[in-house]
Amino acid sequence: MSHAFVLFLDFDGVLHPRTSGTCRHLGPLEAVLRRAPHVQVVVSSTWKHQNSLQDLRGWFSADIQERVVDVTPDLAQGKGSRQQEIQAWLKRHPTSRWLALDDEPGLFEPNCPWLYLTQTATGLTAADLLALEALFQRA
């Protein structure tokens, strides 16, 4: 894992607008991931509370499922909590190459340099996908 680039992935507000549950932006994200085979996915979404890792993998296409490698641990809720969960995961799986893809800035420390924010109302946009692809290619 140390040579991989880890994408910490939220679902609501990223893979679909708000909490629609449609994952309608998953296909376009997978297309970007196919062009960046060094990127592994760790689910940081609250969906991990109701779904096993195997169930979460099932939302992804067969060729991407094996790259969904884990979920972040459950820690206290509140300000900065998602970043704390990510940092706890990184202590067990050290890598300096990671990015959090999320729509809730309050779950991270202010100005977190490893956070890519989407707009809750839209989720991933074409511009976001282009920016992510550029980030993955530089990594």
Secondary structure as the mmCIF struct_conf table of DSSP 4:
data_model
#
loop_
_struct_conf.conf_type_id
_struct_conf.id
_struct_conf.beg_label_comp_id
_struct_conf.beg_label_asym_id
_struct_conf.beg_label_seq_id
_struct_conf.end_label_comp_id
_struct_conf.end_label_asym_id
_struct_conf.end_label_seq_id
TURN_TY1_P TURN_TY1_P1 SER A 2 HIS A 3
BEND BEND1 ALA A 4 ALA A 4
STRN STRN1 PHE A 5 LEU A 9
STRN STRN2 ASP A 12 ASP A 12
TURN_TY1_P TURN_TY1_P2 GLY A 13 LEU A 15
STRN STRN3 HIS A 16 HIS A 16
BEND BEND2 PRO A 17 PRO A 17
TURN_TY1_P TURN_TY1_P3 ARG A 18 THR A 19
TURN_TY1_P TURN_TY1_P4 ARG A 24 HIS A 25
HELX_RH_AL_P HELX_RH_AL_P1 LEU A 26 ARG A 34
TURN_TY1_P TURN_TY1_P5 ARG A 35 ARG A 35
TURN_TY1_P TURN_TY1_P6 PRO A 37 HIS A 38
STRN STRN4 VAL A 39 VAL A 43
BEND BEND3 SER A 45 SER A 45
HELX_RH_3T_P HELX_RH_3T_P1 THR A 46 HIS A 49
TURN_TY1_P TURN_TY1_P7 GLN A 50 GLN A 50
BEND BEND4 ASN A 51 ASN A 51
HELX_RH_AL_P HELX_RH_AL_P2 LEU A 53 ARG A 57
TURN_TY1_P TURN_TY1_P8 GLY A 58 TRP A 59
BEND BEND5 PHE A 60 PHE A 60
HELX_RH_AL_P HELX_RH_AL_P3 ALA A 62 GLN A 65
TURN_TY1_P TURN_TY1_P9 GLU A 66 ARG A 67
STRN STRN5 VAL A 68 VAL A 71
HELX_LH_PP_P HELX_LH_PP_P1 THR A 72 ASP A 74
BEND BEND6 GLY A 78 GLY A 78
TURN_TY1_P TURN_TY1_P10 LYS A 79 GLY A 80
HELX_RH_AL_P HELX_RH_AL_P4 SER A 81 ARG A 92
BEND BEND7 HIS A 93 HIS A 93
BEND BEND8 SER A 96 SER A 96
STRN STRN6 TRP A 98 ASP A 102
BEND BEND9 ASP A 103 ASP A 103
HELX_RH_3T_P HELX_RH_3T_P2 PRO A 105 LEU A 107
BEND BEND10 PHE A 108 PHE A 108
TURN_TY1_P TURN_TY1_P11 PRO A 110 ASN A 111
TURN_TY1_P TURN_TY1_P12 PRO A 113 TRP A 114
STRN STRN7 LEU A 115 LEU A 117
HELX_LH_PP_P HELX_LH_PP_P2 THR A 118 THR A 118
STRN STRN8 GLN A 119 GLN A 119
TURN_TY1_P TURN_TY1_P13 THR A 120 THR A 122
STRN STRN9 GLY A 123 GLY A 123
BEND BEND11 LEU A 124 LEU A 124
HELX_RH_AL_P HELX_RH_AL_P5 ALA A 126 ARG A 138
#
